[in-house]
Amino acid sequence: MTGTQMSPRINQSIREGLRVSQTSLAWTMFAGAGAIAVGVLGNSLVLIAFGAIGLLDAVGSGSLITHFRHARRHEAISELHERRALIVVTIGDGDHWPGHNW
């Protein structure tokens, strides 16, 4: 396994990042599902789209959770997991899509 050995300071940051990502995932799932439900009940495409975007954002939080858990389990930061998390989070952020002209 390739990776960087973690110092106690980095280990603490990984724990905090995991906690923030778990909280973000829970909140985003709740808010996204709620927006979709209200959007369906109220025939609001805008709310449905807002909820769907939120659920896509939850995928980014999920990838960070996977990355942080792997780092804690193996006591090293995996470059592969780091790259995967970066790709997933970047794809979820539409501002960085190639050819983005919105």
MILOLUM-187114 format. One record per residue: z, x, y of N, C-alpha, C in turn; residue in three letters; residue number from 1. Coordinates in Angstrom, 1 decimal, always signed. Example, Ala and Ser with C-alpha at 12.3 -4.5 7.8 and 13.67 -1.06 7.14 Angstrom:
! MILOLUM-187114
[[+7.8; +13.2; -5.7]; [+7.8; +12.3; -4.5]; [+7.8; +13.2; -3.3]; ALA; 1]
[[+7.1; +12.8; -2.2]; [+7.1; +13.7; -1.1]; [+7.9; +12.9; +0.0]; SER; 2]
This chain:
! MILOLUM-187114
[[+0.0; +0.9; -1.2]; [+0.0; +0.0; +0.0]; [+0.0; +0.9; +1.2]; MET; 1]
[[-0.9; +0.6; +2.1]; [-0.9; +1.3; +3.4]; [-0.1; +0.5; +4.4]; THR; 2]
[[+0.6; +1.2; +5.2]; [+1.4; +0.6; +6.2]; [+2.3; +1.6; +6.9]; GLY; 3]
[[+3.0; +1.0; +7.9]; [+3.9; +1.9; +8.7]; [+5.3; +1.5; +8.4]; THR; 4]
[[+6.1; +2.5; +8.1]; [+7.5; +2.3; +7.8]; [+8.2; +1.8; +9.0]; GLN; 5]
[[+9.2; +0.9; +8.8]; [+9.8; +0.2; +9.9]; [+11.1; +0.8; +10.3]; MET; 6]
[[+11.4; +1.0; +11.6]; [+12.6; +1.4; +12.1]; [+13.5; +0.2; +12.2]; SER; 7]
[[+14.8; +0.3; +12.4]; [+15.7; -0.8; +12.6]; [+15.3; -1.7; +13.8]; PRO; 8]
[[+14.8; -1.1; +14.8]; [+14.4; -1.9; +16.0]; [+13.2; -2.7; +15.6]; ARG; 9]
[[+12.2; -2.2; +14.9]; [+11.0; -2.9; +14.5]; [+11.4; -4.0; +13.5]; ILE; 10]
[[+12.3; -3.7; +12.6]; [+12.8; -4.7; +11.7]; [+13.4; -5.9; +12.4]; ASN; 11]
[[+14.2; -5.6; +13.4]; [+14.8; -6.7; +14.2]; [+13.7; -7.5; +14.9]; GLN; 12]
[[+12.7; -6.9; +15.4]; [+11.6; -7.6; +16.1]; [+10.8; -8.4; +15.1]; SER; 13]
[[+10.7; -7.9; +13.9]; [+10.0; -8.7; +12.8]; [+10.8; -10.0; +12.5]; ILE; 14]
[[+12.1; -9.8; +12.4]; [+12.9; -11.0; +12.1]; [+12.8; -12.0; +13.2]; ARG; 15]
[[+12.8; -11.6; +14.5]; [+12.7; -12.5; +15.6]; [+11.3; -13.1; +15.7]; GLU; 16]
[[+10.3; -12.3; +15.4]; [+8.9; -12.9; +15.4]; [+8.8; -13.9; +14.3]; GLY; 17]
[[+9.4; -13.7; +13.1]; [+9.4; -14.7; +12.0]; [+10.0; -16.0; +12.5]; LEU; 18]
[[+11.2; -15.8; +13.1]; [+11.9; -17.0; +13.6]; [+11.1; -17.8; +14.6]; ARG; 19]
[[+10.5; -17.1; +15.6]; [+9.7; -17.8; +16.6]; [+8.5; -18.4; +15.9]; VAL; 20]
[[+7.8; -17.8; +15.0]; [+6.6; -18.3; +14.3]; [+7.0; -19.5; +13.5]; SER; 21]
[[+8.1; -19.5; +12.8]; [+8.6; -20.7; +12.1]; [+8.9; -21.9; +13.0]; GLN; 22]
[[+9.5; -21.6; +14.1]; [+9.8; -22.7; +15.0]; [+8.5; -23.2; +15.6]; THR; 23]
[[+7.6; -22.3; +16.0]; [+6.3; -22.7; +16.5]; [+5.5; -23.6; +15.5]; SER; 24]
[[+5.5; -23.2; +14.2]; [+4.8; -23.9; +13.2]; [+5.4; -25.3; +13.1]; LEU; 25]
[[+6.7; -25.4; +13.0]; [+7.4; -26.8; +12.9]; [+7.1; -27.6; +14.1]; ALA; 26]
[[+7.2; -27.1; +15.3]; [+6.9; -27.9; +16.5]; [+5.5; -28.3; +16.5]; TRP; 27]
[[+4.6; -27.4; +16.3]; [+3.1; -27.7; +16.4]; [+2.7; -28.7; +15.3]; THR; 28]
[[+3.2; -28.6; +14.1]; [+2.9; -29.6; +13.1]; [+3.4; -31.0; +13.5]; MET; 29]
[[+4.6; -31.1; +14.1]; [+5.2; -32.3; +14.5]; [+4.4; -32.9; +15.7]; PHE; 30]
[[+4.2; -32.1; +16.7]; [+3.4; -32.6; +17.9]; [+2.0; -32.9; +17.5]; ALA; 31]
[[+1.3; -32.1; +16.7]; [-0.1; -32.4; +16.3]; [-0.2; -33.6; +15.5]; GLY; 32]
[[+0.6; -33.8; +14.5]; [+0.6; -35.0; +13.7]; [+0.9; -36.2; +14.5]; ALA; 33]
[[+1.9; -36.1; +15.4]; [+2.3; -37.2; +16.2]; [+1.1; -37.6; +17.1]; GLY; 34]
[[+0.5; -36.6; +17.7]; [-0.7; -36.9; +18.6]; [-1.8; -37.6; +17.9]; ALA; 35]
[[-2.1; -37.1; +16.7]; [-3.1; -37.7; +15.9]; [-2.8; -39.2; +15.5]; ILE; 36]
[[-1.5; -39.4; +15.1]; [-1.1; -40.8; +14.8]; [-1.2; -41.7; +16.0]; ALA; 37]
[[-0.7; -41.3; +17.1]; [-0.8; -42.1; +18.3]; [-2.2; -42.3; +18.7]; VAL; 38]
[[-3.0; -41.3; +18.6]; [-4.5; -41.4; +18.9]; [-5.2; -42.3; +18.0]; GLY; 39]
[[-4.9; -42.3; +16.8]; [-5.5; -43.3; +15.8]; [-5.1; -44.7; +16.2]; VAL; 40]
[[-3.8; -44.9; +16.4]; [-3.3; -46.2; +16.7]; [-3.8; -46.8; +18.0]; LEU; 41]
[[-4.0; -45.9; +19.0]; [-4.5; -46.3; +20.3]; [-5.9; -46.1; +20.6]; GLY; 42]
[[-6.7; -45.7; +19.5]; [-8.1; -45.5; +19.6]; [-8.4; -44.5; +20.7]; ASN; 43]
[[-7.7; -43.4; +20.7]; [-7.9; -42.3; +21.8]; [-8.4; -41.0; +21.1]; SER; 44]
[[-9.7; -40.8; +21.3]; [-10.3; -39.6; +20.8]; [-9.6; -38.3; +21.4]; LEU; 45]
[[-9.2; -38.4; +22.6]; [-8.6; -37.3; +23.3]; [-7.3; -36.9; +22.6]; VAL; 46]
[[-6.5; -37.8; +22.3]; [-5.2; -37.5; +21.6]; [-5.5; -37.0; +20.2]; LEU; 47]
[[-6.5; -37.6; +19.5]; [-6.8; -37.1; +18.1]; [-7.3; -35.6; +18.2]; ILE; 48]
[[-8.1; -35.3; +19.2]; [-8.6; -33.9; +19.4]; [-7.5; -33.0; +19.7]; ALA; 49]
[[-6.6; -33.5; +20.6]; [-5.4; -32.7; +21.0]; [-4.6; -32.3; +19.8]; PHE; 50]
[[-4.3; -33.3; +18.9]; [-3.5; -33.1; +17.7]; [-4.2; -32.2; +16.7]; GLY; 51]
[[-5.5; -32.4; +16.6]; [-6.3; -31.5; +15.7]; [-6.2; -30.0; +16.1]; ALA; 52]
[[-6.3; -29.8; +17.4]; [-6.2; -28.5; +18.0]; [-4.8; -27.9; +17.7]; ILE; 53]
[[-3.8; -28.7; +17.9]; [-2.5; -28.3; +17.6]; [-2.3; -27.9; +16.1]; GLY; 54]
[[-2.9; -28.7; +15.2]; [-2.8; -28.3; +13.8]; [-3.6; -27.0; +13.5]; LEU; 55]
[[-4.7; -26.8; +14.2]; [-5.4; -25.5; +14.0]; [-4.5; -24.4; +14.5]; LEU; 56]
[[-3.8; -24.6; +15.6]; [-2.9; -23.6; +16.1]; [-1.8; -23.3; +15.1]; ASP; 57]
[[-1.4; -24.3; +14.4]; [-0.3; -24.1; +13.3]; [-0.8; -23.1; +12.3]; ALA; 58]
[[-2.1; -23.1; +12.0]; [-2.7; -22.1; +11.0]; [-2.4; -20.7; +11.5]; VAL; 59]
[[-2.5; -20.5; +12.8]; [-2.2; -19.2; +13.4]; [-0.8; -18.8; +13.2]; GLY; 60]
[[+0.1; -19.8; +13.4]; [+1.6; -19.5; +13.2]; [+1.8; -19.2; +11.7]; SER; 61]
[[+1.1; -19.9; +10.8]; [+1.3; -19.7; +9.4]; [+0.8; -18.3; +9.0]; GLY; 62]
[[-0.2; -17.8; +9.6]; [-0.7; -16.5; +9.3]; [+0.3; -15.4; +9.8]; SER; 63]
[[+0.9; -15.7; +10.9]; [+1.9; -14.8; +11.4]; [+3.2; -14.8; +10.5]; LEU; 64]
[[+3.5; -16.0; +10.0]; [+4.7; -16.1; +9.1]; [+4.4; -15.2; +7.8]; ILE; 65]
[[+3.2; -15.4; +7.3]; [+2.8; -14.6; +6.1]; [+2.9; -13.1; +6.4]; THR; 66]
[[+2.4; -12.7; +7.6]; [+2.5; -11.3; +7.9]; [+3.9; -10.8; +8.1]; HIS; 67]
[[+4.7; -11.5; +8.8]; [+6.1; -11.1; +9.0]; [+6.9; -11.1; +7.7]; PHE; 68]
[[+6.7; -12.1; +6.8]; [+7.4; -12.1; +5.5]; [+7.0; -10.9; +4.7]; ARG; 69]
[[+5.7; -10.6; +4.7]; [+5.3; -9.5; +3.9]; [+5.9; -8.2; +4.4]; HIS; 70]
[[+6.0; -8.1; +5.7]; [+6.6; -6.9; +6.3]; [+8.1; -6.8; +5.9]; ALA; 71]
[[+8.8; -7.9; +6.0]; [+10.2; -7.8; +5.6]; [+10.4; -7.5; +4.1]; ARG; 72]
[[+9.6; -8.1; +3.3]; [+9.7; -8.0; +1.8]; [+9.4; -6.5; +1.4]; ARG; 73]
[[+8.4; -5.9; +2.0]; [+8.0; -4.5; +1.7]; [+8.5; -3.5; +2.6]; HIS; 74]
[[+9.3; -3.9; +3.6]; [+9.9; -2.9; +4.6]; [+8.8; -2.0; +5.2]; GLU; 75]
[[+7.6; -2.6; +5.4]; [+6.5; -1.8; +6.0]; [+5.6; -2.8; +6.6]; ALA; 76]
[[+4.9; -2.4; +7.7]; [+3.9; -3.3; +8.3]; [+2.6; -3.0; +7.7]; ILE; 77]
[[+2.0; -4.0; +7.0]; [+0.7; -3.9; +6.4]; [-0.4; -4.0; +7.4]; SER; 78]
[[-1.3; -3.0; +7.5]; [-2.4; -3.0; +8.4]; [-3.3; -4.2; +8.0]; GLU; 79]
[[-3.5; -4.4; +6.7]; [-4.4; -5.5; +6.3]; [-3.9; -6.9; +6.8]; LEU; 80]
[[-2.5; -7.1; +6.6]; [-2.0; -8.4; +7.0]; [-2.0; -8.5; +8.6]; HIS; 81]
[[-1.8; -7.4; +9.2]; [-1.9; -7.4; +10.7]; [-3.2; -7.8; +11.2]; GLU; 82]
[[-4.3; -7.2; +10.5]; [-5.7; -7.5; +10.9]; [-6.0; -9.0; +10.6]; ARG; 83]
[[-5.6; -9.5; +9.5]; [-5.8; -10.9; +9.1]; [-5.2; -11.8; +10.1]; ARG; 84]
[[-3.9; -11.5; +10.5]; [-3.2; -12.4; +11.4]; [-3.9; -12.4; +12.8]; ALA; 85]
[[-4.3; -11.2; +13.2]; [-5.1; -11.1; +14.5]; [-6.3; -11.9; +14.5]; LEU; 86]
[[-7.1; -11.8; +13.4]; [-8.3; -12.6; +13.3]; [-8.1; -14.1; +13.3]; ILE; 87]
[[-7.1; -14.6; +12.6]; [-6.8; -16.0; +12.5]; [-6.4; -16.5; +13.9]; VAL; 88]
[[-5.5; -15.8; +14.5]; [-4.9; -16.2; +15.8]; [-6.1; -16.1; +16.9]; VAL; 89]
[[-6.9; -15.1; +16.8]; [-8.0; -15.0; +17.8]; [-9.0; -16.1; +17.6]; THR; 90]
[[-9.3; -16.5; +16.4]; [-10.3; -17.6; +16.1]; [-9.7; -18.9; +16.6]; ILE; 91]
[[-8.4; -19.0; +16.5]; [-7.8; -20.3; +17.0]; [-7.8; -20.4; +18.5]; GLY; 92]
[[-7.9; -19.2; +19.2]; [-7.9; -19.2; +20.6]; [-9.4; -19.3; +21.1]; ASP; 93]
[[-9.9; -20.4; +21.4]; [-11.3; -20.6; +21.8]; [-11.8; -19.8; +22.9]; GLY; 94]
[[-10.9; -19.2; +23.8]; [-11.3; -18.4; +24.9]; [-12.0; -17.1; +24.5]; ASP; 95]
[[-11.8; -16.7; +23.2]; [-12.3; -15.4; +22.8]; [-13.4; -15.6; +21.8]; HIS; 96]
[[-14.0; -16.8; +21.6]; [-15.1; -17.0; +20.7]; [-16.4; -16.4; +21.4]; TRP; 97]
[[-17.2; -15.7; +20.5]; [-18.5; -15.2; +21.1]; [-19.3; -16.3; +21.6]; PRO; 98]
[[-19.9; -16.0; +22.8]; [-20.8; -17.0; +23.4]; [-20.0; -18.2; +24.1]; GLY; 99]
[[-18.7; -18.0; +24.3]; [-17.9; -19.1; +24.8]; [-18.3; -19.3; +26.3]; HIS; 100]
[[-18.8; -20.5; +26.6]; [-19.2; -20.8; +28.0]; [-18.5; -22.0; +28.6]; ASN; 101]
[[-17.4; -22.4; +28.1]; [-16.8; -23.6; +28.6]; [-16.2; -23.4; +30.0]; TRP; 102]
